[in-house]
Amino acid sequence: MAKLSADTTPTYLKKTCKILTLSILACFFSTPLWSQLSTAFRATPTSGCAPLLVSFTDESTGGATGWRWDLGNGTISTQQNPSTTYLTPGIYTVKLIITNAAGKDS
């Protein structure tokens, strides 16, 4: 069990920050052609002080061979597992579209 103690750092030395939070968006289509693909991903961390470096991990199923990430801060990536730095506090919506020879899912 961790022992908790009061913060005795002088006020003038305390760092304050503004929090940013990611809004994770994944939409699923039920078209039979696309049924084998299923989009899923996670972000680490999902909140913190700006600037915040966030790594995204593709957890999609169905054999994706292509990725298009809209990371919500003006960054578009085609990497399977991208990362980006959010410089400004706020709420960001992240979108992922995956593709393979059979179709796509987002």
C-alpha positions, 0 to 999 in steps of 0.5 A: 500500500502506498503512503500518501503525504501532503504536497509541501512544494512551495506554490511558486515552484508548482507547475500548472497545466491545462488538460487535454482529452482524446475522444476516440471514434470508431464507426462500424459498417454492417455491409457484408463485403466489409464484415470481415474487417473490424476497426479497433485501436487504443491510445496511450495516454488519453489525457494529460498536460499539453504538450502531450505525446500520444501513441496509437496502437491498431487492434483491428481484426480481419487482416487490414493492409492499409490504415488512414488515421486522422489524429484530430490535430491536423495530422494524417498518418498511414502508419499502422501504429502512429504517434503524435504530439498534441500541443494545445489543450482541448478535446480531439477526435481521432478516426481510423479507417482500415482497408484490405482487398475485400473492402474497408471499415472505420 
